Amino acid sequence: MGLNSYKKLLNNSLIFALGDIGSKGITLLLVPLYTFYLSQSEYGLIDVIQVTINLIVPIVSLSIFEAVLRFVMDKKDISSIFTNCFFITCISSLFTIFVFTILYFIGDYNHNILPYVCIVIVLQLFQLLYSQFIRGIGKVSLFAFNGLLIALTTALMSLVFIVWLNQGIEGYLLSIIIGLSVSVIYINLRVNTFKFIKFSSLSLNISRNLLSYSLPLMPNSIMWWIINASSRYFILIFAGPAHNGLFAVASKIPSLLSIFNSIFFKAWQLSAIEEYDSKDKAIFYSRIFNFLQQFLFIVTAAIVLFLKFIFEYALESNFFTAWKYVPFLLIAVLFSCFSSFLGTNYIASKETSGVFKTSLIGGITNLVLNMITIPIFGAIGASFSSMISFLVMAIIRWHDTKKYIIIKYNYRNLFYNMSLILMQITTMYLSLDRIIEFTVQLFLFCLILLNNKEVIKSAVKLLKFQTKKN
């Protein structure tokens, strides 16, 4: 494994960082705007609509956008792959429009919202297809900028429709529609995806191969949705939309951690696929995982350190109590990051059935725990259920992926990091004086930095090297 593999991973990570930090940063900055101009119930309903869309998209698309990335990276017959994926996406879009048309006329729904939701889903199908395609053909800078473009457009439109025109939920959906539309148009202008479409390349065999890869990822997406989003419905039923609004706001804070993992994962997925056949892949995978887990623990500790300050000064006061839901959600995201890393082994080996199997177990665990904990403990039970579910999934994948690759974990470092984080979280619930609490947390944060000093030194060296090179 040469130095070029690490340099390429770093370069791609830096490119994705520019796009993700900008796009996710804009999304997070919108949270105070939403909490100010929307009620808890309205924000809770918007969150339910969004997680419902997140459930529908992988189902109607058959997760074909996952296949376009993996197969295009093989650099074989790119036009045929994209043509067949595009054709499947068109059929999915027509099916979506047909179903929503029926629902519009016969269902007892909010008829003003249904057309917007349908348009969002159709646009998202094509946006995902195009964005994964350009990522697969190596246009990572374009992919990163496209994510930033969607977020910026959506933010500007939110100001127009929610703040200026006071359109509420409909304004929120309109801003998403315009953001996705701009993205689809921009990618086509930059890459001209239509030149890759050749109707002579339509093939039942190719489509069957693509679907055999993507179909196991469809229920996998559903399982991840169950773990991440099904709790909203249980909270809505047992606690009401106001509590769901609080939980929705709380779930945005762990997305700070998700930003860093998302940046890395997009770059890592490319490197993992490219290096899978290397004889030194075990060393490469092991070094990267241990670097990743140390970095994520540092970020988690930093978020916990400033958590109450974020809720006190950045959000409306009636959302302050939502901080109680965040610590378990943070640990849940941490475990999900580990699970995603291990899941890449299934993707690289094209053994996607393993992804489904492990996600199914995690999804069932989450549903069972939600039914037990939410009626008793409320929204905080949902946070706990997510944490345990992702832990179960990570443990199963840790054991199952040994048949693909043996990763050497730094168990001692992992144990110390987890212990310090749990101590940090415990101080938050002890009702200590704010100054004393912050002092204790700051001390624990310094211990985490000390425990992970090697990753800090490595990061500084890599950044210095990259700066000199540039």
FENRA-V809726 format. One record per helix or strand of 3 or more residues. SS is the DSSP state (alpha for helix, beta for strand). FROM is the first residue (numbers start at 1). TO is the last residue. Records with the same first field share a line. If there is no record, write none. Layout:
SS = FROM-TO, FROM-TO
This chain:
alpha = 3-37, 40-61, 64-72, 78-106, 111-136, 140-164, 168-191, 193-196, 199-201, 204-238, 241-253, 255-274, 281-305, 307-313, 317-349, 353-377, 379-403, 411-428, 434-451, 453-469
